[in-house]
Amino acid sequence: MRYRAADPSMEPQLRALWNRVFGDPEAYLDLFFRRCFDPAETMVACEGDQVRAMLYLLPLTLRAGAQAFSARYVYAVATDPDFRSRGLSTALLEETHRALAARGIAASVLVPAEPSLFAYYGARGYATAFWAESREIAPGEGEMIPLRETSLAAQKPLRDAWFSRCALYGEWDENALRYREAETAFLGGKVFSFPTEKSHGYAVCVPVSDAVRITEFVGPADTRVLRALAAAFGKPRVCMRAPAENGAPFAMLYPYRDLPVRPDRSAALTLVLD
């Protein structure tokens, strides 16, 4: 088995493995591979010329005050079901760590898909560095604050200013934010801005079942805003996940060198592709 960066010719195999493991529709794969796929940022385990495992590395900047660290978000880790329990993902992660460290990348981060995987990744060098709280709110009827459709790229200055108050936060560049906006639209969602007492805020929303899932919320959580967001999609409830000091473990970090700033429970990582 060889562990290395992918090459462009592997895209059909990567798509097939993604579809087999995650079951996403072809239209979503078209979106991801058109907008995010970079062979140099894709790691694979190959038996001969056959891809047996994969993971994707999405560029991310970790910011701590005025300090910035180049990082990668590890996404869509997958092993062919016929080749599981052979240590492929572990070996692929080890090669990924070696390659990223050699490139001068400061750290990688990931979001375990389920609670049991915190122990799995913990045994492979990752440590919890981000916490989040999930809430469901039924805002009921009453006054609503007006909403206006906007773009994530337009909200980047506000986003960076809002999360810069955290000890550590994940900053996405404009290309990444445009992709997340495209993914939101693909899922039937929208990005709304709303006025606040001193300025404005925004929310990234996706309709799910009988609720609106808010994947990022910047600004005061005014019930009038939540009511307007629910009404925009004709749903009775909103589900929010936000960084929280008293929240549950959410994301993990693997440093490739000593970081001068240690994350604490105010660290924020949002707009992840989970």
C-alpha positions as CSV (number, residue, x, y, z in Angstrom):
1,M,0.0,0.0,0.0
2,R,1.3,3.5,-0.9
3,Y,0.3,6.6,0.9
4,R,0.7,9.9,-1.1
5,A,-1.0,12.9,-2.6
6,A,-3.5,12.2,-5.3
7,D,-3.2,13.1,-9.0
8,P,-6.0,14.5,-11.2
9,S,-6.6,11.1,-13.0
10,M,-7.9,9.7,-9.7
11,E,-11.0,11.9,-9.6
12,P,-13.4,9.1,-10.9
13,Q,-12.2,6.7,-8.2
14,L,-12.4,9.4,-5.5
15,R,-16.0,10.2,-6.5
16,A,-16.9,6.5,-6.6
17,L,-15.4,6.0,-3.1
18,W,-17.1,9.1,-1.8
19,N,-20.5,7.9,-3.1
20,R,-20.0,4.4,-1.7
21,V,-19.0,5.6,1.8
22,F,-21.1,8.8,2.2
23,G,-23.9,8.3,-0.3
24,D,-24.1,12.0,-1.4
25,P,-25.9,12.7,-4.7
26,E,-23.8,13.2,-7.9
27,A,-24.9,16.9,-8.0
28,Y,-23.2,17.5,-4.6
29,L,-20.1,15.7,-5.8
30,D,-20.1,17.9,-8.9
31,L,-20.1,20.9,-6.6
32,F,-17.4,19.7,-4.3
33,F,-15.0,18.5,-7.0
34,R,-15.5,21.5,-9.2
35,R,-15.0,24.0,-6.4
36,C,-12.8,22.3,-3.8
37,F,-10.9,19.4,-5.3
38,D,-7.1,20.0,-5.4
39,P,-5.1,16.8,-6.0
40,A,-2.1,18.3,-4.1
41,E,-4.4,18.7,-1.1
42,T,-5.9,15.2,-1.3
43,M,-4.2,12.2,0.3
44,V,-4.8,8.7,-0.8
45,A,-3.9,5.1,0.1
46,C,-3.3,3.1,-3.1
47,E,-3.0,-0.6,-3.8
48,G,-1.4,-0.5,-7.2
49,D,-3.4,2.1,-9.1
50,Q,-6.6,1.5,-7.0
51,V,-7.6,4.1,-4.3
52,R,-8.5,2.3,-1.1
53,A,-8.7,5.3,1.3
54,M,-8.7,9.1,1.0
55,L,-8.9,12.3,2.9
56,Y,-9.1,16.0,1.8
57,L,-7.2,18.9,3.2
58,L,-9.0,22.3,3.1
59,P,-6.8,25.4,3.6
60,L,-7.6,27.2,6.9
61,T,-5.9,29.9,8.9
62,L,-5.9,29.6,12.7
63,R,-5.9,33.1,14.3
64,A,-5.0,34.0,17.9
65,G,-5.1,37.7,18.2
66,A,-2.6,39.2,15.8
67,Q,-1.0,35.8,15.2
68,A,-1.9,33.7,12.3
69,F,-1.0,30.0,11.6
70,S,-1.4,28.1,8.4
71,A,-3.6,25.0,8.9
72,R,-5.6,22.4,7.1
73,Y,-9.1,21.1,7.8
74,V,-9.1,17.3,7.4
75,Y,-12.4,16.4,5.7
76,A,-14.1,13.3,4.3
77,V,-11.8,10.7,5.7
78,A,-13.0,7.4,4.1
79,T,-11.9,3.9,3.6
80,D,-13.3,1.4,1.1
81,P,-15.6,-0.9,3.2
82,D,-13.8,-3.9,1.8
83,F,-10.5,-2.7,3.2
84,R,-11.5,-1.5,6.6
85,S,-9.8,-2.7,9.9
86,R,-6.4,-2.8,8.2
87,G,-5.0,0.4,9.6
88,L,-5.3,2.3,6.3
89,S,-6.8,5.5,7.8
90,T,-4.2,5.5,10.6
91,A,-1.3,5.1,8.1
92,L,-2.9,7.7,5.8
93,L,-3.1,10.2,8.7
94,E,0.5,9.6,9.6
95,E,1.7,10.3,6.1
96,T,-0.6,13.4,6.0
97,H,1.1,14.7,9.3
98,R,4.5,14.1,7.8
99,A,3.7,15.8,4.6
100,L,2.1,18.8,6.2
101,A,4.9,19.3,8.7
102,A,7.4,19.2,5.9
103,R,5.4,21.9,4.1
104,G,5.6,24.2,7.2
105,I,1.9,23.8,8.1
106,A,1.3,24.6,11.7
107,A,-1.6,22.3,12.5
108,S,-4.5,20.3,11.2
109,V,-8.0,20.3,12.6
110,L,-11.0,17.9,12.1
111,V,-14.5,17.3,13.4
112,P,-15.2,13.7,14.5
113,A,-18.4,12.5,12.8
114,E,-19.7,11.0,16.0
115,P,-18.7,11.1,19.7
116,S,-17.0,7.7,19.7
117,L,-14.4,9.0,17.2
118,F,-13.0,11.5,19.7
119,A,-11.2,8.5,21.3
120,Y,-10.2,7.2,17.9
121,Y,-8.5,10.5,16.8
122,G,-7.2,11.1,20.3
123,A,-5.2,7.9,20.1
124,R,-3.8,9.3,16.8
125,G,-2.4,12.5,18.3
126,Y,-5.4,14.9,18.1
127,A,-6.7,16.7,21.1
128,T,-10.0,18.5,21.6
129,A,-9.5,22.2,21.0
130,F,-13.0,23.5,20.2
131,W,-16.3,23.2,22.1
132,A,-19.8,23.9,20.9
133,E,-23.4,24.0,22.2
134,S,-26.4,22.9,20.2
135,R,-29.8,24.4,21.0
136,E,-33.3,24.1,19.6
137,I,-35.6,27.1,19.9
138,A,-39.3,27.6,19.1
139,P,-39.5,31.4,18.9
140,G,-43.3,31.5,18.5
141,E,-45.2,34.3,17.1
142,G,-44.6,38.0,17.5
143,E,-42.4,40.9,16.3
144,M,-39.8,40.1,13.7
145,I,-36.6,41.9,12.6
146,P,-36.4,42.4,8.8
147,L,-33.9,40.2,7.0
148,R,-31.9,40.8,3.8
149,E,-30.2,38.2,1.7
150,T,-26.5,38.6,1.6
151,S,-23.3,36.8,0.8
152,L,-20.7,35.2,3.1
153,A,-17.9,36.9,1.3
154,A,-19.5,40.3,2.0
155,Q,-19.8,39.4,5.7
156,K,-16.1,38.3,6.0
157,P,-15.0,41.6,7.8
158,L,-17.8,41.2,10.4
159,R,-17.1,37.5,10.8
160,D,-13.4,38.0,11.4
161,A,-14.0,40.9,13.8
162,W,-16.7,38.8,15.7
163,F,-14.5,35.7,16.2
164,S,-11.3,37.6,16.8
165,R,-12.5,37.9,20.4
166,C,-11.9,34.2,20.8
167,A,-8.6,32.8,22.0
168,L,-8.3,30.8,18.7
169,Y,-10.6,30.7,15.7
170,G,-10.7,29.3,12.2
171,E,-10.6,31.9,9.5
172,W,-11.8,30.8,6.0
173,D,-10.7,32.8,3.0
174,E,-13.1,34.3,0.5
175,N,-12.9,31.3,-1.9
176,A,-13.8,28.9,1.0
177,L,-16.7,31.2,2.1
178,R,-18.0,31.3,-1.5
179,Y,-18.0,27.5,-1.5
180,R,-19.9,27.3,1.8
181,E,-22.4,29.7,0.4
182,A,-22.8,27.6,-2.7
183,E,-23.2,24.5,-0.6
184,T,-25.8,26.3,1.5
185,A,-27.7,27.2,-1.6
186,F,-27.5,23.6,-2.9
187,L,-29.1,22.5,0.3
188,G,-31.9,25.0,-0.1
189,G,-30.5,27.5,2.4
190,K,-29.7,31.2,2.4
191,V,-27.5,33.7,4.1
192,F,-29.4,36.6,5.8
193,S,-28.2,39.8,7.4
194,F,-30.2,41.7,10.0
195,P,-29.9,45.0,11.8
196,T,-28.7,45.2,15.4
197,E,-28.6,48.0,17.9
198,K,-25.0,49.0,16.9
199,S,-24.5,47.5,13.5
200,H,-25.7,44.3,11.9
201,G,-25.4,40.5,12.1
202,Y,-25.9,37.6,9.8
203,A,-27.0,34.0,9.8
204,V,-26.3,31.0,7.5
205,C,-29.5,28.9,7.4
206,V,-30.5,25.6,5.9
207,P,-34.0,24.1,6.1
208,V,-34.1,20.6,7.6
209,S,-37.3,18.6,8.3
210,D,-39.5,20.9,10.5
211,A,-36.7,23.3,11.5
212,V,-34.1,25.7,10.3
213,R,-30.6,24.7,11.0
214,I,-28.3,27.7,11.6
215,T,-24.8,26.8,10.7
216,E,-23.3,30.1,11.7
217,F,-24.8,33.0,13.6
218,V,-23.0,36.3,14.2
219,G,-24.7,38.9,16.3
220,P,-27.0,39.0,19.4
221,A,-29.4,36.0,19.4
222,D,-32.5,38.2,19.5
223,T,-35.7,36.2,19.6
224,R,-37.1,38.5,16.9
225,V,-34.3,37.5,14.6
226,L,-34.8,33.8,15.2
227,R,-38.5,34.2,14.6
228,A,-37.8,35.9,11.3
229,L,-35.4,33.2,10.3
230,A,-37.9,30.5,11.1
231,A,-40.6,32.3,9.2
232,A,-38.4,32.8,6.1
233,F,-38.5,29.0,5.6
234,G,-42.0,28.4,7.1
235,K,-40.6,26.3,10.0
236,P,-41.6,26.4,13.6
237,R,-38.2,25.9,15.2
238,V,-34.5,26.9,14.7
239,C,-31.6,24.7,15.6
240,M,-28.3,26.5,16.4
241,R,-24.8,25.3,17.0
242,A,-22.4,27.8,18.3
243,P,-19.0,27.9,20.1
244,A,-19.5,27.7,23.8
245,E,-17.2,27.5,26.8
246,N,-19.5,25.1,28.5
247,G,-20.4,23.2,25.4
248,A,-19.6,19.6,24.3
249,P,-16.3,18.6,22.5
250,F,-16.7,19.6,18.9
251,A,-13.4,19.7,17.0
252,M,-9.8,18.5,17.5
253,L,-6.3,19.8,16.7
254,Y,-3.0,18.2,15.8
255,P,0.0,20.7,16.0
256,Y,3.0,20.1,13.9
257,R,5.1,22.6,15.9
258,D,4.7,24.4,19.2
259,L,2.0,27.0,18.9
260,P,2.7,30.1,21.1
261,V,-1.0,30.4,21.9
262,R,-2.9,27.5,23.6
263,P,-6.6,27.2,22.7
264,D,-9.1,27.5,25.5
265,R,-12.8,26.9,25.7
266,S,-13.5,30.2,23.9
267,A,-12.0,28.8,20.7
268,A,-14.3,28.9,17.6
269,L,-14.4,26.7,14.5
270,T,-17.5,27.2,12.4
271,L,-18.7,26.6,8.8
272,V,-17.2,23.2,8.8
273,L,-18.4,20.8,6.1
274,D,-19.9,18.2,8.5
